[in-house]
Amino acid sequence: MSRNLQRLKSWEGVLLLILVATIILNSTLAPSYLRVGNWINLFELSIEKIIVALAMTFIIINAEIDLSVASTMGLTAGVLAWLHMQGAPFPLAVIAALLMGVIAGAFNGFWIAYAGLPSLVVTLATMIMYRGGARILLEDRSIGEFPAWFSHLGQQPMVGPLPFALILFFALTILAIVVLHYSGFGRYVYVIGNNRDVAEYSGVKVRRVKMILFIVSGTAAALAGVLFAARLGAVRGDLANGFELDIITMVLLGGVSIFGGRGSMGGVLLSILIVLNLRNGMSLLNLTGHLQSGVIGVLLILSVLIPNMAAGVQGWLHRRRQAKIVHET
Amino acid sequence: MTTGQTPVMEIRHVFKRFDATQALDDVSLILYPGEVHALIGENGAGKSTLIKIMTGIHRPDQGELLLDDEPIEVHNSQEAQGYGIAAIYQEPMVFPDLNVAENIFISHRTFGPIVRWKQMYREAERILTQLDVKLDVRQPARGLTLAAQQAVEIAKAISLQVRVLIMDEPTASLSAHEVRQLFNIVDALKEQGVAILFIGHRLEEVFEIGDRITVLRDGKWISSTPRAQVTADAIIRDMVGRKVEDFFVKSQTESGERLLSVHGLGKEGVFQDINFDIHQGEVLGFAGLVGSRRTDVGLALFGIEQADEGQIIFDGQERKIGSPQQALDLGIAYMSEDRRKLGLVMPMSITTNISLPTLKNYLSSLGLIKHKDEMATAEHFREELTIRSPSVEVEVEKLSGGNQQKVMLSKWLNANPKLLILDEPTRGIDVGAKADVHHLVNDLAAQGIAIILISSDLPEVLAMSDRVLVMREGRQMGVFTRDEATQEVVMTAAMGQNHAKNQTVVETRA
């Protein structure tokens, strides 16, 4: 794995440098920046996207994509709010919302894994469908007045200063690292992402792996949708609209190859930290949201460019060395 | 008929090497106008490389191409087209949504920025009439038969003023009737003075259409004979002239109990009526030319392409093999001929590749990989099979072809198969690695593993196999014992010539 690892490491090194630079810059700009409270706040504002990004990392390493995640968040939060409005017991509504996520993911997974359709098309279609579902359920209303315990879950610290969502994030991150990098399932994810045919010819149950991944993605999106509802205290049909692009950006910026087979959880976590801190820093500098997005966009292009350029330079050096050897002998 | 004429194209002393293989080794050819030059040879004889050099896809390492006695350099197919050199293949390359006339004139820019449809249709009709082909030029190419698509491609070549037309096994997927039509077109082309290089694999066709027949073998020019002087026996002898004695020969082993019987195995449109037995410790060779569908039979036994008729009896029980997992559970492993696409995950480590089919054996109860265990396995095979690599954590893409082949063998041996199907296990690897593979096959058979050896390398099949099954175009032409299987007998069966006693030994021993 050494060359890819090197390639990755080179990008992860760049990420680390950017992160350190951002942190230093931010702390000089605002002394309050380094406080724990600010960091928790930072995470809390994007926690839903981050949770979905963990699942998205698996999907993209598997050489697929899931564009429907934000719509799934909207749909599941919509189911939750709608059931609440209908007077259903709230815990039941939460379970139904999560179940909706499983179904949404399984629906994607069926067409992709078993019918063999490209995930880009399937999830583009369900992105529109699921969003439509949310809007049909809620129309133009904003549904709120959730039980106090639910709103507390989203807004109040639970253990020490940490809110529930953050604790969940830590747990899920550890789980994601272990599964992706240390389990047999994670190995299959990489192998299929690199070469689906070899996996099939080696007896790997490729379809099942893909099906599981999309169910996990749908479930993570449902979890994120419910958490988002708890944090906002109200749900509308357009909840989380457009989040899928931020989520995919986080994953790709972390050095995961859009062609599959390459990338690591570590890189994605670094890129998440960078996106959070960079936006925070740029806000401190009073840069507009649009300009912030522009900067993130440039970084994303660099994330694709730099590893390729590094490989190019490496290849060039290698060829020159070879030529020299041939010349000398 | 051609003596005294000036050649259109000449290929002089061309050499081409790819890694370990000398694909072309001093090949020369002369093409005359109005002559069909048939080119024939085993798989890997260098026919395709020669075409690719003529059409500019590859450059020769040495040697030159001459057109009208002028040396030319061809860098790509556009340039080849400019010189009047065109090729048509087994699978025609037409644009399905364009109509016949549009396909014929696809590479023309002479009609100016605005399409003059009437003129184009008229011109297309004229060319097709010339070829004596009846096609509606306004019909979309989608839905045309293969033969009609080929006619369109030939018309396209004519519209470009073709002088040398290369036809690469154009008859492989055609019916007898369509072959007849194609040959009529070829006759029409001859009359127009086009030089034709016809690559064929059916002897009778080559004899019918070729004015001169050239045999290549192992990248070398062997013979060029005018049709009048040629005999089937002579051609086959030229094609197979390599010596079996150069090979390591499998030692005779007592084969054990019957492991697998296949009865009337068939798959619609792919292969049919395949019958054979294989015993423990036996090597059954599968010989045949390109398109003989040997690989498809292998894939059917491995559950990748399911057969739709016939019986597979494995270990005394009838089995339906629906997936590679099922095959692996039964103890059947299949090592693909395509290392890069189907055999190995190139950017991943030796360890990862070896443990892939058997990863379940390396998982803890929590589903986590016991990395030390899988590395120990990889280390074991690295020593056993002398895989040259500094560590088992190196990506396989960094290894030589021979060492990659050994990694692939390790991967399947580690699954402890009872039946191992090896598809072209020595293709494209160097002599040393080849010998290692041969010794390994010998050892495996001695341990009681049954081996199906699919190989296009005829001396290899003959040296390594206890019996040889010969296929041709999806049909089983015969099963020959080691004593019966000479190169001539096997090649004759593979070429579909009937004078050998190929049908007499179809029944395998009980």
Interface residues (C-beta under 8 A of the other chain):
Chain A: M1 S2 R3 N4 V178 Y182 S183 G184 F185 R187 Y188 Y190 V191 N194 N195 D197 V198 A199 E200 Y201 S202 G203 V204 K205 G261 R262
Chain B: F302 I304 S323 P324 Q325 A327 L328 Y334 S336 K341 L342 G343 L344 V345 M346 P347 M348 S349 T352 L356 P357 L359 K360 Y362 L363 L366 G367 L368 I369 E393 V394 E395 K398 K411
